[in-house]
Amino acid sequence: MESTFVLTRCGDDLFCIAVDTPQDAQSLAAALSEAGNWLEVVPGIASVVVRFDALAHDDEDARQKIAAVIEGGIDRRDTAAELLEIPVVYGGEYGPDLEALAEATGLPADELIARHTRDEYSVDMVGFTPGFAFVGGLDACFQVPRRAEPRPRVAAGSVGIADRRTGLYAMASPGGWNIIGRTPHTLFDPDAADPFALKAGMRVRFRAVAADAFDV
């Protein structure tokens, strides 16, 4: 099925393009970045936001440049070339919501872990807080809402579940996702050339490990 793109103005120096899928967003963002001198191009789950230099372009000029890219056709990019395996300590102090999730779904905790580690997933977008990754494509059993009361602080590396997505906290922050585990893998390294481990389009796979992984 052919993808659809709907372009609208969403700010003084912003355009928003509604898309069908996260993969469409990533492909369109890549095409726009290559074709224009934009201040920022940000892919989301169902949209791409383009910020232009209002001193260098009037809004109609920017609109026409974006429309030309869309009308030229967008090739679906192979944005999933890189695979990151993420070790996770599930349950206990690292996953305080695992047992509640098991009770809510009627599945044993071990079965939830097995389903979470069974498949390969894609990072749909990065946002909310710096480096926070939204990972889509989970089993239907993970169709659960966020917590009624968000926590004031969720530890960096926490692995959350909500609405058939995994949320990965690169940095400590408030949050309302159901925390089922935590990874000892460094998701944010301020000293690295590329500080954040996860990017939109990357493939990820989760692997259950013992709690002593944090001692390494």
N, C-alpha and C positions, 0 to 999 in steps of 0.2 A: 504494500500500500504506500502511495506517495505521501511524503511528509508535508504538513502544512505549517506555514509560518505567518504569524499575524503581528504586524508592526504598529506600535502605538507610542505616543509621546508620554513620558512618565516623570518629567521634571524639566527644569530650565535647561539642563545640559545632558539630559538622559533620554534614551529611547529603550523601549522594552519590546522584545520579540517573543511572543508565545509560541511554544513548540510542542510536539507530541510526546517526546520521550527524553530522558536524560542524555541518551546517545545523540539525538538530534541537537540538543543544546551544546554538547561538547564539540560536535562537528561544525556547527554554525559558528561557535566562538572561535574555533581554530581558523576557519575561512575568513572571518571578519578581521582577526588579528593580522593575518597575512596581507589583507587587501587595503587596510586603512591605517592611518596614523591616529589612533584613538588614545584617549587618556586611560581608559580602562575597559576591558571586556570581561564580563563575569557570567559564566554559565551556571544555571541553577538546575532544578529538577524538571521544571516545565517552562523555563524561559531563559532568555539571555538579556542582560542589561549592558548597554553600551553608553559610556560617558565620553562626550566629545568636548573639544576645546571651543567654548562659545566665542572666544575672541578670534579664533582662526576660521571657524565655520559658522554660518548661520544655520538655523535649524533645518531649513529646506535642503540645503546643501548636504548636511549630514544624513538626512532622511534618504535622499537620492542615492548616496553612496552605499548605505545599508541595503536599500531596495535592489540596487544593481547586483550586489553579492547574492542576495536571495534569488533573484530572477535568473542569475547565471547558473543556478543549480548547485546544490550542496552534496558533495560526495560523503557518504558515511565513512568516517575515518576509523582506522584501526587504533582506537585509543586504549585498547585493553592489552597492550603488548607486555606490560610489566606486571608481574605477579609477586605479591608480598604475602608470605605465610606469617600469621600473627599468633604467637602462643598466648593462651588464655588460662588463667587459674579461675575455675568456675566455682561459685558458691562460697559459703563461709563468710569470713570478714571481707573477702574480695568481691563477693557477689551476693549482697544482702537481700536481693529481691528474687533470687532463684527459686526458693521454696514457695514463695507466694505466687510466682508465675506458674509453678507446677500445679499448685492447688487450683488456680484460676483456669488452667487449660485441661485439667484432669489427666495430665501426663506426668509420669515420674520424672524427677530432675535429671536422671541419667539419660532418659529418652530425649529430653529437651536439648541436652548437651550433644547427644549423638546427631540430632537433626541440625543443630547449629554448625557443627563441624563437618557435616556430610558433603556440602556443596561448595562450589566456587562462586563468588559474588563479584559485583562491580560497585565501585564508589560512584554514587550518583551525583554527589556534589560535596563541596567543602564550604562550610559557613557556620553561622550561629555564633561561634567564637573562633578565634584563629586556629586553623588546623582541624576543627571538628569535622569528622567525616560521616556522611550519610551513606550507608551501604544498603542497597536494595536487594530484592529478590528472595526474601526469606520464605520459609515454609509457612503455610496458612495458619499453623498453630500459633505463630507469633503475631497474629493480628490482635494486639492488645493495646489499650490506650496508655498514655503517659500516666504517671502517678498523680493522684488528686492533689497531693501537697509536694511541690518540688523541694529538693534538698538545698540548703544554703551553700553547700560545698560538696562537689563530687570530685574525687581524686583523679589526677591525670592518669591516663591509661585505662580508665574504666570503660567497660563494654556494656552499653545499654540497649534495651529492646523497646520498640513502640511501633505500632502500625506497620508491621512486617518489614521493619528496617532495623539495622544495627546502627547505633550511634557510638562513635569512638571519640572519647575525650582526649584530645592532644594535650590540653592544659586543664588544671583544676579550675572549676567554675561552678556556679549554681546550675541545677539541672533537674528535670522531672522524668527522665527516662528510667525504666526498670533496670537496675544494675544487676547483671547476672555474673559478672566476672571482671577481671582486670588483667591487662597484659603487662609483662615486664619489659616488653619491647619499647624502645624510646620512640615516641611519636613526635616529640618536639625537642630539637637540639639547637639552642640559640647560637652555638659556636660553629655549626655546620654551614657549608656554602648554601645548602637548601635545607632550611631548618625543619620543615614539616615532612614527615615520612609518607603521607598519603595525599594523593591528588585525584581530581575528578577523572574517571575513566580507568583508573587502575583496577586490576583484579586482586581480590584478597581471598584467602582461605584461613579459617580459624583452626587451631590445633590445641586440644586440651593438654595441659601440663600440670604437674604437681606444684604445690605452694612453695617448695624450696627453690623454684625457678627465680624467685625474688632474692635469693641469697647469693646468686652467682654474680 
